[in-house]
């Protein structure tokens, strides 16, 4: 991140996060996880409520957290464009994507970016997932 900033590149941090009243959580996303092994958005856990803004467990780790005054977007969906001002912050047709859950959030963001005319490569050394095979497939496919 420091190297990107030194080159004058903007860094936009995103976090899947919902309002505490879950008002922007779509019904299908709340009710579909009725299987006992799945956690529900808003469910109370040891570190706070699952994917709820302000909960201890719903934040960006300190090592890569945005510096004060830098761009930070809470997003209610998987992709960074959905119900956010992400597109308004982008200042060219070029962007690079890094982060976690390569197979879900990153893939969703990259696909929508392509549909909007951006050139969205994934920084493979800065892409992670729960399992290596989940990370590798979208990287190899170039998801666009």
VEXZA-119606 format. One line per 2 residues: number of its first residue (from 0); for each residue x, y, z negated of N, C-alpha, C, O. Coordinates in pm, 1 decimal, padded with zeros to 6 digits, always signed. Example, Ala and Ser with C-alpha at 12.3 -4.5 7.8 and 13.67 -1.06 7.14 Angstrom:
# VEXZA-119606
0 = +01319.0/-00569.0/-00780.0/+01230.0/-00450.0/-00780.0/+01320.0/-00330.0/-00780.0/+01423.6/-00331.9/-00846.5 ~ +01285.0/-00225.0/-00708.0/+01367.0/-00106.0/-00714.0/+01290.0/+00003.0/-00787.0/+01340.9/+00113.8/-00803.9
# end
This chain:
# VEXZA-119606
0 = +00081.8/-00119.0/+00000.0/+00000.0/+00000.0/+00000.0/+00086.0/+00125.2/+00000.0/+00052.2/+00223.8/+00065.5 ~ +00195.7/+00122.3/-00072.1/+00282.6/+00239.1/-00076.3/+00340.9/+00268.8/+00061.1/+00351.0/+00384.9/+00100.8
2 = +00379.4/+00163.7/+00134.0/+00435.3/+00182.8/+00267.9/+00330.0/+00242.3/+00361.3/+00361.1/+00330.5/+00441.4 ~ +00207.4/+00195.1/+00351.7/+00099.4/+00248.0/+00435.4/+00076.2/+00395.1/+00405.9/+00061.8/+00476.1/+00497.5
4 = +00072.5/+00429.1/+00278.6/+00053.2/+00568.9/+00239.7/+00167.8/+00656.5/+00288.7/+00146.0/+00769.2/+00333.4 ~ +00290.3/+00604.3/+00280.2/+00407.2/+00679.9/+00324.7/+00400.7/+00709.1/+00474.6/+00455.5/+00808.9/+00521.1
6 = +00334.0/+00622.4/+00549.3/+00318.8/+00642.2/+00693.4/+00198.4/+00729.9/+00727.2/+00169.6/+00754.8/+00844.3 ~ +00128.5/+00776.5/+00623.8/+00012.4/+00861.6/+00645.4/-00114.7/+00786.0/+00677.2/-00212.7/+00845.6/+00721.9
8 = -00114.9/+00656.3/+00654.9/-00233.3/+00575.2/+00681.5/-00330.4/+00585.2/+00563.8/-00289.0/+00581.5/+00447.9 ~ -00457.3/+00597.7/+00593.8/-00558.9/+00596.9/+00489.2/-00585.9/+00453.6/+00446.6/-00588.4/+00362.6/+00529.5
10 = -00605.8/+00434.4/+00319.0/-00642.7/+00303.4/+00266.0/-00782.2/+00317.6/+00207.3/-00807.5/+00405.0/+00124.5 ~ -00871.0/+00231.7/+00250.7/-01008.2/+00233.8/+00201.0/-01032.2/+00104.1/+00125.5/-01035.1/-00003.2/+00185.8
12 = -01049.3/+00112.7/-00003.6/-01077.4/-00004.2/-00086.5/-01227.7/-00029.4/-00086.9/-01307.0/+00064.3/-00095.4 ~ -01266.3/-00155.9/-00077.6/-01407.2/-00190.9/-00087.8/-01423.9/-00299.5/-00193.2/-01332.6/-00378.1/-00218.3
14 = -01539.4/-00302.6/-00253.2/-01570.1/-00400.7/-00357.2/-01716.1/-00439.4/-00346.2/-01803.8/-00353.1/-00347.3 ~ -01742.5/-00568.5/-00335.7/-01882.4/-00614.7/-00336.8/-01935.2/-00593.1/-00476.2/-01885.6/-00650.8/-00572.9
16 = -02037.3/-00508.6/-00485.6/-02083.5/-00463.4/-00615.7/-02226.0/-00412.0/-00603.2/-02260.6/-00345.8/-00505.3 ~ -02307.0/-00442.2/-00701.0/-02447.0/-00399.3/-00698.6/-02477.8/-00305.2/-00814.3/-02412.5/-00309.1/-00918.6
18 = -02577.7/-00221.4/-00794.1/-02625.9/-00133.7/-00901.3/-02677.4/-00221.6/-01014.8/-02719.6/-00334.9/-00991.5 ~ -02674.1/-00170.3/-01136.4/-02713.7/-00251.7/-01252.1/-02859.1/-00297.6/-01245.8/-02892.8/-00401.7/-01302.1
20 = -02945.3/-00222.5/-01178.8/-03085.5/-00263.7/-01167.3/-03109.1/-00358.0/-01048.6/-03221.9/-00400.9/-01024.3 ~ -03001.5/-00390.1/-00974.9/-03005.8/-00479.8/-00858.0/-03103.4/-00432.2/-00750.8/-03152.9/-00512.9/-00672.2
22 = -03131.1/-00303.2/-00746.8/-03230.8/-00249.4/-00653.5/-03194.6/-00268.8/-00506.6/-03284.3/-00274.4/-00422.5 ~ -03065.9/-00279.3/-00473.0/-03031.7/-00298.7/-00332.6/-02997.7/-00444.4/-00300.6/-02950.4/-00474.6/-00191.0
24 = -03021.3/-00533.4/-00394.6/-03000.1/-00676.5/-00370.9/-03123.0/-00733.0/-00300.7/-03233.7/-00728.6/-00354.4 ~ -03102.9/-00785.7/-00181.4/-03213.7/-00842.0/-00106.2/-03265.4/-00967.7/-00174.5/-03187.7/-01044.1/-00231.7
26 = -03396.0/-00989.2/-00168.7/-03458.0/-01105.0/-00233.9/-03395.9/-01236.7/-00190.9/-03374.4/-01324.8/-00274.2 ~ -03366.6/-01251.8/-00061.6/-03312.9/-01379.3/-00014.6/-03175.9/-01409.1/-00075.6/-03139.2/-01525.8/-00089.6
28 = -03100.9/-01307.0/-00111.4/-02969.5/-01328.8/-00171.7/-02982.2/-01363.1/-00320.1/-02892.7/-01425.3/-00377.4 ~ -03091.2/-01323.5/-00381.1/-03111.1/-01354.8/-00522.1/-03172.7/-01492.8/-00539.9/-03130.9/-01568.0/-00627.9
30 = -03270.0/-01526.9/-00458.8/-03344.2/-01651.2/-00479.5/-03278.9/-01773.4/-00416.8/-03308.5/-01885.4/-00458.5 ~ -03191.3/-01756.6/-00318.4/-03137.2/-01873.4/-00249.3/-03038.2/-01953.4/-00331.5/-03010.6/-02068.4/-00297.3
32 = -02984.7/-01898.5/-00436.4/-02883.9/-01969.6/-00514.6/-02947.5/-02034.8/-00638.0/-02904.0/-02012.0/-00750.9 ~ -03048.4/-02114.3/-00615.2/-03116.7/-02180.5/-00724.8/-03051.1/-02311.6/-00764.2/-03094.5/-02376.0/-00859.7
34 = -02948.4/-02351.7/-00693.0/-02873.5/-02471.6/-00727.4/-02801.6/-02446.7/-00859.6/-02746.1/-02338.5/-00878.7 ~ -02800.8/-02543.0/-00951.2/-02742.0/-02520.5/-01084.2/-02591.0/-02491.6/-01083.6/-02539.3/-02437.4/-01181.3
36 = -02520.5/-02526.1/-00977.4/-02376.2/-02501.2/-00972.0/-02340.8/-02361.5/-00920.8/-02224.7/-02321.3/-00928.0 ~ -02437.8/-02287.8/-00870.0/-02411.5/-02154.6/-00816.1/-02441.4/-02048.3/-00920.6/-02533.1/-02062.7/-01001.3
38 = -02363.5/-01942.7/-00917.9/-02388.6/-01827.5/-01004.3/-02477.2/-01729.6/-00928.5/-02464.9/-01714.1/-00807.0 ~ -02565.5/-01664.7/-01000.7/-02654.6/-01566.8/-00938.9/-02600.6/-01426.3/-00958.7/-02544.7/-01394.9/-01063.8
40 = -02617.0/-01343.1/-00859.2/-02584.1/-01202.6/-00874.0/-02666.4/-01147.3/-00990.0/-02787.7/-01167.7/-00996.8 ~ -02599.8/-01078.0/-01079.8/-02666.2/-01021.5/-01197.5/-02663.2/-01111.3/-01319.7/-02695.8/-01067.3/-01429.9
42 = -02623.9/-01238.2/-01301.1/-02618.7/-01332.4/-01413.1/-02513.9/-01286.9/-01514.6/-02406.5/-01239.9/-01477.2 ~ -02545.4/-01300.8/-01640.9/-02455.2/-01261.4/-01749.2/-02346.4/-01367.7/-01766.5/-02375.8/-01485.6/-01786.4
44 = -02220.9/-01324.1/-01758.5/-02104.9/-01412.8/-01773.6/-02014.7/-01357.2/-01883.2/-02044.0/-01252.5/-01941.0 ~ -01905.9/-01426.7/-01911.7/-01813.4/-01381.0/-02015.4/-01758.2/-01241.6/-01988.1/-01738.0/-01164.2/-02081.6
46 = -01733.4/-01208.3/-01861.8/-01676.1/-01078.5/-01826.6/-01780.6/-00976.8/-01781.1/-01746.4/-00875.4/-01720.4 ~ -01906.6/-01003.4/-01810.1/-02013.2/-00912.3/-01768.9/-02101.8/-00976.6/-01665.5/-02093.1/-01096.7/-01640.3
48 = -02186.5/-00896.6/-01606.1/-02282.5/-00947.2/-01508.6/-02218.0/-00969.7/-01372.6/-02140.9/-00886.5/-01324.7 ~ -02249.6/-01080.6/-01312.2/-02193.5/-01123.6/-01183.7/-02219.9/-01020.8/-01074.0/-02335.1/-00990.8/-01042.9
50 = -02111.9/-00966.4/-01015.2/-02115.8/-00871.9/-00904.5/-02194.4/-00744.1/-00934.6/-02250.3/-00683.1/-00843.5 ~ -02199.1/-00703.5/-01060.9/-02269.4/-00581.9/-01098.0/-02168.2/-00473.4/-01132.5/-02077.3/-00494.0/-01212.9
52 = -02185.9/-00358.6/-01070.7/-02098.7/-00243.8/-01087.5/-02082.7/-00208.8/-01236.1/-02180.7/-00200.1/-01310.1 ~ -01959.5/-00189.4/-01277.2/-01931.0/-00153.2/-01415.7/-01903.4/-00271.6/-01505.3/-01855.8/-00253.2/-01617.4
54 = -01931.5/-00392.9/-01460.0/-01901.0/-00511.3/-01539.8/-01750.3/-00534.1/-01538.6/-01683.5/-00506.8/-01438.8 ~ -01698.4/-00583.0/-01647.1/-01554.5/-00604.8/-01660.1/-01500.0/-00691.3/-01547.0/-01390.5/-00664.7/-01497.4
56 = -01572.0/-00792.0/-01505.8/-01525.0/-00883.0/-01402.3/-01550.2/-00835.1/-01260.3/-01513.8/-00904.2/-01165.2 ~ -01611.3/-00718.7/-01243.8/-01640.7/-00666.4/-01109.9/-01556.4/-00541.9/-01085.1/-01604.2/-00428.7/-01092.8
58 = -01429.5/-00567.0/-01055.1/-01338.7/-00456.4/-01027.4/-01223.1/-00505.5/-00941.6/-01212.3/-00624.5/-00912.1 ~ -01139.2/-00414.7/-00902.8/-01020.2/-00448.7/-00825.5/-00904.8/-00460.7/-00923.6/-00889.4/-00375.6/-01011.2
60 = -00823.8/-00564.4/-00910.6/-00713.8/-00584.7/-01004.5/-00617.5/-00466.6/-00999.0/-00599.1/-00404.2/-00894.5 ~ -00556.6/-00437.2/-01113.4/-00471.2/-00319.5/-01126.7/-00359.6/-00311.9/-01022.8/-00326.3/-00202.8/-00976.5
62 = -00302.0/-00424.6/-00986.0/-00188.8/-00426.6/-00893.2/-00221.4/-00360.5/-00758.2/-00134.1/-00301.1/-00694.9 ~ -00347.1/-00371.5/-00715.2/-00386.0/-00315.5/-00585.8/-00501.1/-00215.8/-00596.4/-00563.4/-00181.3/-00495.9
64 = -00528.7/-00170.4/-00716.5/-00639.3/-00076.9/-00737.6/-00610.7/+00057.3/-00670.6/-00495.3/+00099.2/-00660.6 ~ -00715.3/+00123.6/-00625.5/-00695.4/+00253.6/-00562.0/-00645.5/+00357.6/-00662.8/-00685.9/+00358.8/-00779.1
66 = -00558.4/+00442.9/-00615.5/-00510.7/+00552.3/-00698.8/-00623.0/+00655.0/-00711.2/-00710.1/+00660.8/-00624.4 ~ -00623.0/+00735.1/-00816.0/-00726.0/+00838.8/-00829.8/-00732.1/+00927.1/-00705.2/-00629.1/+00968.3/-00651.7
68 = -00851.8/+00954.8/-00660.8/-00871.6/+01038.4/-00543.5/-00866.9/+00964.6/-00411.5/-00892.3/+01025.1/-00307.3 ~ -00835.5/+00836.0/-00412.0/-00831.2/+00757.0/-00288.5/-00969.8/+00700.7/-00259.5/-01057.0/+00700.6/-00346.4
70 = -00989.3/+00653.3/-00137.9/-01119.2/+00602.2/-00096.2/-01152.7/+00470.8/-00165.4/-01070.7/+00379.1/-00170.8 ~ -01274.6/+00463.2/-00218.3/-01323.8/+00342.9/-00284.8/-01473.2/+00332.0/-00257.4/-01549.8/+00422.4/-00290.8
72 = -01513.9/+00222.4/-00197.2/-01654.1/+00202.3/-00161.0/-01707.6/+00076.9/-00229.0/-01648.7/-00030.6/-00217.2 ~ -01817.8/+00090.4/-00299.3/-01890.4/-00025.3/-00351.1/-01989.5/-00064.8/-00242.4/-02067.1/+00018.0/-00194.8
74 = -01986.1/-00191.4/-00204.0/-02071.7/-00237.4/-00094.5/-02167.0/-00345.3/-00145.2/-02124.7/-00435.4/-00217.6 ~ -02295.3/-00337.6/-00108.2/-02392.0/-00436.4/-00153.8/-02398.2/-00561.6/-00066.8/-02473.4/-00654.2/-00097.0
76 = -02320.4/-00565.0/+00040.1/-02321.9/-00680.5/+00129.5/-02182.5/-00735.4/+00150.6/-02086.6/-00693.1/+00086.0 ~ -02172.9/-00829.3/+00241.2/-02043.8/-00892.6/+00267.4/-01951.1/-00803.3/+00348.4/-01831.9/-00795.9/+00318.9
78 = -02002.8/-00736.1/+00448.9/-01921.7/-00650.0/+00532.8/-01910.9/-00509.2/+00476.1/-01998.3/-00463.8/+00402.2 ~ -01803.5/-00441.3/+00511.2/-01779.2/-00306.2/+00459.7/-01870.4/-00201.1/+00521.7/-01883.6/-00092.0/+00466.2
80 = -01933.6/-00230.4/+00634.9/-02017.8/-00132.2/+00702.3/-02160.7/-00129.5/+00647.2/-02227.5/-00026.4/+00655.3 ~ -02207.7/-00239.8/+00592.2/-02348.3/-00254.8/+00552.3/-02384.3/-00161.3/+00436.5/-02331.4/-00173.5/+00326.0
82 = -02474.9/-00068.3/+00464.4/-02527.9/+00027.0/+00365.7/-02418.4/+00104.9/+00292.1/-02429.6/+00131.4/+00172.4 ~ -02311.4/+00141.5/+00366.1/-02203.2/+00221.7/+00308.5/-02168.7/+00334.5/+00406.2/-02226.9/+00344.2/+00514.2
84 = -02075.5/+00417.7/+00367.9/-02026.1/+00524.9/+00454.4/-01887.5/+00489.3/+00511.2/-01811.8/+00578.0/+00550.6 ~ -01855.4/+00360.8/+00515.0/-01726.4/+00312.2/+00564.0/-01695.5/+00364.0/+00704.4/-01585.6/+00413.2/+00729.9
86 = -01791.8/+00352.8/+00794.6/-01771.9/+00395.8/+00933.0/-01738.5/+00544.5/+00939.6/-01658.2/+00585.8/+01023.2 ~ -01798.4/+00624.7/+00853.4/-01772.4/+00768.7/+00852.3/-01628.7/+00801.3/+00810.4/-01574.2/+00903.9/+00851.0
88 = -01567.7/+00714.8/+00729.9/-01430.8/+00739.4/+00683.4/-01324.5/+00703.7/+00786.8/-01213.9/+00757.7/+00783.8 ~ -01357.5/+00613.9/+00877.0/-01260.3/+00572.8/+00978.1/-01242.1/+00685.2/+01078.5/-01339.9/+00742.7/+01126.4
90 = -01118.3/+00716.5/+01110.3/-01091.4/+00833.2/+01193.6/-01037.6/+00798.2/+01332.0/-01002.9/+00888.1/+01408.6 ~ -01030.2/+00672.1/+01364.9/-00985.4/+00631.2/+01498.1/-01045.9/+00494.5/+01528.4/-01122.9/+00441.1/+01448.5
92 = -01012.0/+00439.4/+01641.0/-01063.4/+00306.2/+01673.5/-00968.6/+00197.4/+01626.2/-00986.1/+00080.7/+01661.2 ~ -00869.9/+00233.5/+01548.3/-00775.1/+00134.7/+01498.1/-00789.8/+00119.8/+01347.8/-00805.7/+00217.9/+01275.1
94 = -00784.2/-00003.1/+01303.2/-00789.7/-00031.7/+01160.7/-00720.3/-00164.3/+01137.6/-00709.3/-00245.6/+01229.4 ~ -00673.5/-00187.0/+01016.5/-00616.9/-00315.4/+00976.6/-00694.2/-00361.0/+00854.1/-00737.2/-00279.4/+00772.6
96 = -00711.4/-00490.8/+00842.0/-00792.6/-00545.2/+00734.6/-00708.7/-00638.2/+00648.0/-00633.6/-00721.6/+00698.7 ~ -00722.5/-00622.8/+00517.4/-00654.9/-00709.4/+00420.8/-00748.9/-00731.0/+00303.9/-00840.9/-00652.0/+00282.9
98 = -00727.0/-00837.1/+00227.7/-00809.3/-00857.8/+00109.2/-00833.8/-01003.7/+00078.9/-00760.8/-01092.4/+00123.0 ~ -00938.3/-01025.6/+00002.5/-00972.7/-01161.5/-00039.3/-01101.1/-01206.5/+00029.4/-01168.1/-01128.8/+00097.5
100 = -01132.4/-01330.8/+00010.2/-01242.3/-01399.5/+00078.9/-01238.5/-01373.4/+00229.5/-01332.2/-01319.4/+00288.2 ~ -01127.2/-01413.6/+00288.9/-01105.8/-01398.3/+00432.5/-01223.9/-01452.1/+00511.7/-01265.7/-01391.7/+00610.5
102 = -01278.0/-01566.4/+00468.3/-01382.9/-01633.8/+00544.9/-01519.9/-01567.8/+00530.2/-01612.2/-01603.2/+00603.5 ~ -01535.6/-01474.6/+00439.1/-01667.2/-01412.9/+00417.4/-01659.6/-01261.5/+00441.3/-01694.5/-01213.6/+00549.2
104 = -01614.4/-01187.2/+00341.1/-01616.5/-01040.8/+00349.4/-01526.5/-00986.8/+00459.6/-01568.1/-00900.9/+00537.3 ~ -01405.6/-01035.9/+00466.5/-01314.9/-00986.0/+00570.2/-01367.0/-01022.0/+00709.0/-01366.7/-00938.7/+00799.6
106 = -01410.9/-01144.1/+00724.7/-01461.8/-01189.3/+00854.7/-01583.6/-01105.8/+00895.7/-01595.1/-01065.8/+01011.5 ~ -01672.7/-01079.8/+00802.7/-01791.3/-00998.5/+00832.7/-01751.8/-00857.3/+00874.0/-01806.0/-00802.9/+00970.2
108 = -01658.1/-00798.5/+00801.9/-01612.4/-00663.2/+00833.9/-01545.5/-00658.6/+00970.8/-01572.1/-00567.8/+01049.6 ~ -01459.7/-00754.9/+00999.6/-01388.4/-00757.3/+01127.4/-01485.0/-00775.6/+01243.9/-01471.1/-00709.8/+01347.0
110 = -01581.1/-00863.1/+01228.4/-01676.8/-00884.4/+01338.2/-01759.4/-00759.1/+01365.2/-01779.1/-00720.4/+01480.4 ~ -01806.8/-00696.7/+01259.4/-01885.6/-00575.1/+01280.7/-01798.3/-00462.3/+01334.5/-01844.3/-00382.3/+01415.9
112 = -01673.8/-00455.0/+01290.4/-01582.0/-00353.4/+01342.4/-01564.5/-00369.3/+01493.1/-01564.5/-00270.6/+01566.7 ~ -01549.7/-00491.9/+01538.3/-01535.0/-00518.9/+01680.8/-01657.8/-00471.8/+01757.8/-01645.4/-00413.1/+01865.3
114 = -01776.7/-00497.7/+01702.6/-01900.3/-00453.8/+01767.3/-01911.8/-00302.0/+01772.9/-01984.7/-00248.5/+01856.3 ~ -01840.4/-00232.2/+01684.8/-01843.6/-00085.7/+01681.5/-01728.5/-00022.6/+01759.9/-01715.0/+00099.7/+01762.6
116 = -01645.5/-00105.4/+01823.6/-01539.0/-00053.4/+01908.2/-01403.0/-00041.1/+01841.9/-01311.3/+00016.4/+01900.7 ~ -01387.7/-00092.8/+01723.2/-01258.2/-00088.0/+01654.9/-01170.0/-00204.4/+01698.1/-01218.6/-00303.1/+01753.4
118 = -01042.3/-00192.4/+01672.9/-00943.6/-00297.3/+01698.7/-00895.2/-00347.1/+01562.8/-00799.8/-00291.4/+01508.6 ~ -00957.5/-00449.6/+01506.4/-00934.7/-00485.4/+01365.8/-00847.8/-00608.9/+01339.2/-00901.8/-00714.6/+01306.6
120 = -00717.5/-00599.0/+01351.8/-00636.2/-00716.7/+01315.6/-00635.6/-00739.3/+01164.1/-00649.2/-00645.9/+01085.1 ~ -00619.5/-00864.9/+01127.0/-00607.0/-00901.4/+00985.4/-00458.8/-00906.3/+00951.0/-00379.8/-00966.9/+01023.4
122 = -00421.8/-00843.7/+00842.4/-00284.6/-00852.5/+00793.4/-00274.4/-00987.3/+00722.3/-00315.6/-01000.7/+00607.1 ~ -00220.1/-01085.5/+00790.6/-00225.2/-01223.4/+00741.0/-00151.9/-01242.1/+00608.4/-00193.1/-01325.2/+00527.4
124 = -00045.7/-01168.0/+00584.5/+00025.9/-01180.0/+00456.9/-00051.3/-01118.6/+00340.9/-00014.6/-01136.0/+00224.7 ~ -00157.8/-01047.1/+00372.9/-00237.4/-00982.2/+00269.4/-00382.9/-01029.1/+00275.2/-00474.6/-00954.3/+00241.3
126 = -00402.8/-01152.6/+00318.1/-00535.9/-01211.7/+00326.3/-00537.8/-01337.3/+00238.6/-00445.1/-01418.2/+00242.9 ~ -00641.8/-01352.2/+00160.9/-00646.9/-01464.6/+00068.2/-00789.5/-01519.8/+00061.2/-00885.8/-01454.8/+00102.2
128 = -00799.2/-01638.9/+00009.3/-00928.3/-01702.8/-00010.5/-00917.4/-01801.1/-00126.0/-00810.9/-01818.0/-00185.5 ~ -01028.3/-01864.9/-00156.2/-01028.3/-01965.8/-00262.1/-00940.8/-02083.9/-00224.8/-00871.3/-02140.4/-00309.2
130 = -00944.9/-02120.7/-00097.0/-00870.5/-02234.8/-00046.9/-00794.1/-02193.1/+00078.3/-00844.1/-02112.6/+00156.8 ~ -00675.5/-02245.6/+00097.8/-00592.9/-02210.5/+00213.7/-00664.7/-02237.9/+00345.2/-00654.8/-02158.0/+00438.3
132 = -00736.6/-02349.0/+00354.6/-00805.8/-02379.7/+00480.2/-00913.1/-02275.6/+00510.6/-00937.8/-02246.1/+00627.6 ~ -00977.8/-02219.0/+00408.1/-01078.0/-02114.8/+00428.5/-01012.1/-01987.6/+00480.2/-01069.5/-01917.6/+00563.6
134 = -00892.2/-01957.1/+00431.3/-00818.7/-01838.5/+00474.5/-00767.0/-01855.5/+00616.8/-00773.4/-01763.0/+00697.8 ~ -00716.7/-01972.5/+00645.8/-00646.7/-01995.5/+00771.8/-00736.6/-01991.4/+00894.2/-00698.5/-01934.8/+00996.6
136 = -00853.8/-02049.6/+00885.5/-00939.8/-02057.1/+01004.2/-00974.1/-01919.6/+01061.9/-00954.7/-01900.0/+01181.8 ~ -01023.4/-01824.4/+00984.6/-01053.2/-01692.4/+01043.3/-00928.3/-01623.3/+01097.7/-00935.0/-01554.4/+01199.4
138 = -00814.8/-01641.4/+01030.8/-00690.0/-01580.8/+01078.1/-00653.1/-01638.9/+01214.3/-00617.1/-01564.5/+01305.5 ~ -00661.8/-01771.7/+01228.8/-00628.3/-01836.1/+01355.3/-00726.7/-01800.1/+01466.5/-00687.9/-01786.2/+01582.6
140 = -00852.4/-01785.2/+01430.8/-00953.6/-01753.0/+01530.7/-00948.6/-01606.6/+01573.0/-01007.2/-01569.3/+01674.7 ~ -00880.7/-01525.7/+01497.7/-00875.5/-01380.6/+01521.8/-01014.5/-01322.2/+01514.5/-01041.9/-01221.7/+01580.1
142 = -01102.5/-01381.4/+01437.7/-01243.1/-01355.8/+01412.6/-01317.3/-01258.0/+01500.5/-01440.4/-01257.1/+01497.4 ~ -01252.1/-01178.2/+01576.3/-01324.4/-01084.7/+01663.4/-01381.7/-01159.5/+01780.6/-01446.6/-01099.6/+01866.4
# end
